[in-house]
């Protein structure tokens, strides 16, 4: 997935109360899922956003899970999915 695609989504996203990093992770998760039909791994999100380490992305995804924007099983790859609240925040509702 190219960054231009992600940047295009970033520019079209309505403002919400999420921090910038968490919103970027949410948008990357949304864009990847829409393009490929399944959720990305944490490492794939990190690569898409240009992070060298996946730990920051993991922290953002856990915060999104705790706040009800995504759901997924811990330790299970590609189990992340957006909740209704997450789709609304990402502008995908």
BELVENMO-V556167 format. One record per helix or strand of 3 or more residues. SS is the DSSP state (helix for helix, strand for strand). FROM is the first residue (numbers start at 1). TO is the last residue. If there is no record, write none. Layout:
SS FROM TO
SS FROM TO
This chain:
helix 3 12
helix 20 36
helix 42 49
helix 55 66
helix 84 90
